Protein backbone atom coordinates (compact mmCIF):
# COMPACT_ATOMS: atom_id res chain seq x y z
CA UNK A 1 0.00 0.00 0.00
CA UNK A 2 1.45 3.33 -1.06
CA UNK A 3 0.51 6.23 1.15
CA UNK A 4 0.36 9.69 -0.35
CA UNK A 5 1.13 12.82 1.55
CA UNK A 6 -1.63 15.33 0.82
CA UNK A 7 -0.76 18.30 -1.34
CA UNK A 8 -0.60 21.61 0.50
CA UNK A 9 -2.67 24.61 -0.46
CA UNK A 10 0.25 25.97 -2.45
CA UNK A 11 0.91 22.78 -4.41
CA UNK A 12 -1.10 20.82 -6.88
CA UNK A 13 -2.23 17.21 -6.56
CA UNK A 14 0.38 16.33 -9.20
CA UNK A 15 3.07 17.41 -6.71
CA UNK A 16 1.96 15.05 -3.95
CA UNK A 17 4.72 12.95 -2.51
CA UNK A 18 4.48 9.33 -1.41
CA UNK A 19 5.94 8.05 1.83
CA UNK A 20 8.15 5.63 -0.08
CA UNK A 21 9.60 8.59 -2.01
CA UNK A 22 10.27 10.42 1.25
CA UNK A 23 11.93 7.32 2.69
CA UNK A 24 14.09 6.79 -0.39
CA UNK A 25 15.17 10.42 -0.61
CA UNK A 26 15.84 10.66 3.13
CA UNK A 27 17.96 7.51 3.19
CA UNK A 28 19.85 8.34 -0.03
CA UNK A 29 20.56 11.90 1.10
CA UNK A 30 21.82 10.66 4.46
CA UNK A 31 24.02 8.07 2.77
CA UNK A 32 25.52 10.57 0.32
CA UNK A 33 26.07 13.23 3.01
CA UNK A 34 27.69 10.69 5.34
CA UNK A 35 29.88 9.15 2.64
CA UNK A 36 31.11 12.56 1.49
CA UNK A 37 31.76 13.65 5.08
CA UNK A 38 33.58 10.40 5.76
CA UNK A 39 35.92 10.92 2.81
CA UNK A 40 36.55 14.59 3.62
CA UNK A 41 37.35 13.86 7.28
CA UNK A 42 39.60 10.96 6.29
CA UNK A 43 41.51 13.08 3.80
CA UNK A 44 41.86 16.20 5.98
CA UNK A 45 42.06 14.79 9.51
CA UNK A 46 42.80 11.07 9.31
CA UNK A 47 39.50 10.08 10.94
CA UNK A 48 36.19 8.73 9.70
CA UNK A 49 32.73 10.18 10.28
CA UNK A 50 31.76 7.70 12.99
CA UNK A 51 34.91 8.53 14.96
CA UNK A 52 34.20 12.23 14.61
CA UNK A 53 30.63 11.73 15.80
CA UNK A 54 31.73 9.76 18.86
CA UNK A 55 34.42 12.33 19.72
CA UNK A 56 31.98 15.19 19.21
CA UNK A 57 29.38 13.52 21.43
CA UNK A 58 31.93 12.93 24.18
CA UNK A 59 33.15 16.52 23.93
CA UNK A 60 29.60 17.81 24.25
CA UNK A 61 28.46 15.27 26.89
CA UNK A 62 31.22 14.84 29.48
CA UNK A 63 30.81 11.88 31.81
CA UNK A 64 29.09 9.68 29.22
CA UNK A 65 29.18 5.90 29.25
CA UNK A 66 29.33 3.47 26.32
CA UNK A 67 25.61 2.83 26.88
CA UNK A 68 24.88 6.55 26.46
CA UNK A 69 26.63 6.59 23.09
CA UNK A 70 24.83 3.43 22.01
CA UNK A 71 21.44 4.86 22.93
CA UNK A 72 22.06 8.21 21.23
CA UNK A 73 23.34 6.68 17.98
CA UNK A 74 20.84 3.77 18.07
CA UNK A 75 23.56 1.16 17.71
CA UNK A 76 24.40 -1.89 19.77
CA UNK A 77 26.48 -1.64 22.92
CA UNK A 78 29.00 -4.15 21.55
CA UNK A 79 29.57 -2.14 18.36
CA UNK A 80 29.80 1.04 20.40
CA UNK A 81 32.37 -0.49 22.74
CA UNK A 82 34.46 -1.61 19.75
CA UNK A 83 34.29 1.91 18.30
CA UNK A 84 35.38 3.38 21.63
CA UNK A 85 38.20 0.81 21.74
CA UNK A 86 39.47 2.12 18.40
CA UNK A 87 39.45 5.66 19.79
CA UNK A 88 41.33 4.44 22.89
CA UNK A 89 43.92 2.76 20.67
CA UNK A 90 44.59 6.15 19.08
CA UNK A 91 44.82 7.77 22.56
CA UNK A 92 41.81 10.03 21.89
CA UNK A 93 39.54 8.60 24.59
CA UNK A 94 40.09 6.92 27.93
CA UNK A 95 37.78 4.96 30.22
CA UNK A 96 37.83 6.14 33.82
CA UNK A 97 36.10 4.78 36.92
CA UNK A 98 32.64 6.18 37.57
CA UNK A 99 32.79 7.78 41.03
CA UNK A 100 29.01 7.31 41.42
CA UNK A 101 29.02 3.62 40.44
CA UNK A 102 32.12 1.48 40.85
CA UNK A 103 30.75 -1.07 38.37
CA UNK A 104 30.73 1.31 35.41
CA UNK A 105 33.23 3.36 33.49
CA UNK A 106 32.95 6.86 32.12
CA UNK A 107 34.46 8.01 28.86
CA UNK A 108 36.55 11.12 28.57
CA UNK A 109 38.41 12.79 25.76
CA UNK A 110 42.15 13.01 26.09
CA UNK A 111 43.79 16.31 25.16
CA UNK A 112 44.69 14.71 21.80
CA UNK A 113 41.07 13.65 21.26
CA UNK A 114 39.83 17.14 22.06
CA UNK A 115 42.31 18.57 19.58
CA UNK A 116 41.24 16.15 16.83
CA UNK A 117 37.53 16.86 17.25
CA UNK A 118 38.06 20.60 17.50
CA UNK A 119 40.22 20.58 14.35
CA UNK A 120 37.62 18.53 12.45
CA UNK A 121 34.68 20.69 13.61
CA UNK A 122 35.33 23.41 11.03
CA UNK A 123 35.49 20.80 8.27
CA UNK A 124 32.20 19.34 9.48
CA UNK A 125 30.49 22.74 9.56
CA UNK A 126 31.83 23.60 6.08
CA UNK A 127 30.54 20.25 4.81
CA UNK A 128 27.04 20.98 6.13
CA UNK A 129 27.06 24.52 4.75
CA UNK A 130 28.13 23.30 1.32
CA UNK A 131 25.94 20.24 0.97
CA UNK A 132 22.85 21.38 2.83
CA UNK A 133 23.07 25.13 3.25
CA UNK A 134 23.61 25.88 -0.44
CA UNK A 135 20.70 23.66 -1.52
CA UNK A 136 18.00 24.57 0.97
CA UNK A 137 16.80 28.01 2.05
CA UNK A 138 17.19 28.89 5.75
CA UNK A 139 13.41 28.76 6.37
CA UNK A 140 13.26 25.33 4.74
CA UNK A 141 16.20 24.13 6.86
CA UNK A 142 14.37 25.29 9.98
CA UNK A 143 11.17 23.48 8.96
CA UNK A 144 13.09 20.35 7.96
CA UNK A 145 14.90 20.42 11.29
CA UNK A 146 11.64 20.68 13.23
CA UNK A 147 10.10 17.89 11.15
CA UNK A 148 13.04 15.52 11.63
CA UNK A 149 13.14 16.31 15.36
CA UNK A 150 9.45 15.34 15.66
CA UNK A 151 9.99 12.17 13.62
CA UNK A 152 13.03 11.16 15.67
CA UNK A 153 11.27 11.83 18.97
CA UNK A 154 8.25 9.77 17.90
CA UNK A 155 10.48 6.88 16.84
CA UNK A 156 12.52 7.03 20.04
CA UNK A 157 9.41 7.13 22.25
CA UNK A 158 8.10 4.07 20.41
CA UNK A 159 11.42 2.22 20.57
CA UNK A 160 11.50 2.01 16.77
CA UNK A 161 14.84 0.76 15.48
CA UNK A 162 16.37 0.18 18.90
CA UNK A 163 19.09 -2.44 18.54
CA UNK A 164 18.58 -5.74 20.29
CA UNK A 165 21.65 -6.84 22.25
N, C-alpha and C positions, 0 to 999 in steps of 0.2 A: 504494500500500500504506500503510495507516494503522497505525502502531505504537502500541500501548498501553503505558503505564507501569504496571507491576504495582501493585496496591493494597497498602498497608502493612498490618501486623497490626492497626492501629487503625482502618482504613477498610474499607469494604465494596467489593465488586467494582463496584457501581453508581457509586462515587466515583472510579474509575480515570480517568486523564487521558491524552489522546492527545498525541503529540509535536506534531501540528499545532496543538492548542489551546495548548500551552506556547509554541510559536513565535509564534502570533498574540497571545497575552496579553503576552509579553515585548516584542515589537515595539511593540504599541499602548501599553503602559505607558511604554516609553522615549520614544515620540513625544510622548505627552501631558506627561510630566515635562519633556522638553526644551523643548517649545513654551511651557509655562507659565513655565519658568525664563527662557526667551528674552524673553518679554514683561515679566516682572518686572524683569529686569536692564536692559532697554531703558528702562522707565519710571523706575526709580529711579536708574540710573547712566549712562544713555546709551550702553550697550554691549550687544552680543548675546552669547548663550551661548558661541558658538564663540570669540569674542574673549576672554571671561573664561577659558575653558578653556586657551587658548594662554598668556595672561598668567600664569595659575596654574601651569601646567607650567613656564614659564620661571622663575618665582619659586622653585619647589621644586627645579628642576634647573639651577642656574647652569652656564654654559659649554656649553649645548646648541646643536646645529646645526639647520638646517631639516630635514635628514634624520632627526634624532632625533624631532622633532615628528611628522613624517610616519609614522614607524614606530609610535610610541606610539598615535596616533589612527587608524592604518590608513587613511590617505588618501594621495593621490598627492603627490609632491614639488612638482609645479607648483602644485597647489591650495594646498599648505601655504605655498609661497613667496609666492603672491598674498595669502594671509591675513596673513602676516608683513608684507608690504608695506603693507597697510592699517593695521596697528598702528604701523609706522614713520611713516606719513603723519600719524598722530595724536600722534607724538612719545612713544609709550609703549614702544617697542622700538628698539634700534639694532643694526646688524651691525658687529662689530669683528673685526679680523684674529685668526686663530687662531695663537697663538705657537708651537704645536707643529706646525703645518702651514700654510705660507704660501699654499696653494691654497684653503683653506677659511675660512669666516667663522663666528664664534660669535655667538649672540644674547644680548643682555642687556637687562634692563628698565631703563628710565630712571627717575629718581625719580618722574616723573609716572605712569609705568606701574605702579610699585610701589604708589603711592597709590591708583590706580584699582582694582587687584586686591585690595588690603587692604580698601578701602571696600566692595567688592562681596562679599567673603568672608562677612560676617555675613548678607547677604541670601541667599546660596547656602545656608548652613547652616540658616537659617530655612526656606527652601524645602524642603530635604530633611526636616527635622523635621516640617513640616506635611504634606507629601504622601507621605512614606514612614513616618516615625516614628509618626504618629497612626493609621496603618492596619495596621501589622504589629508584633507584640510583639517585644521585644528579642531573645529567643531565636530567633525566626523570622528576624529580620534577620541575626543571626549565621550561621544555617544557610544562608540565601539568599546571603549574602556568600561563604561558603566554596564553595557550589555554583557561583556565577558565576565565582569565581576559578579553579576547576578547569576549567570549560568554556572560559574565555578562554585559559588556559594550553594546553589541548589544541589549540584552534584555532590559536593562535600557533605552537606547535611544528610543526603540520602545514601551516603557511602558508595556512590557510583564509582567504579574503577579503582577501588581500594585494593591494593595487592593482598593476596592471601599468602601468609608465611614470610 
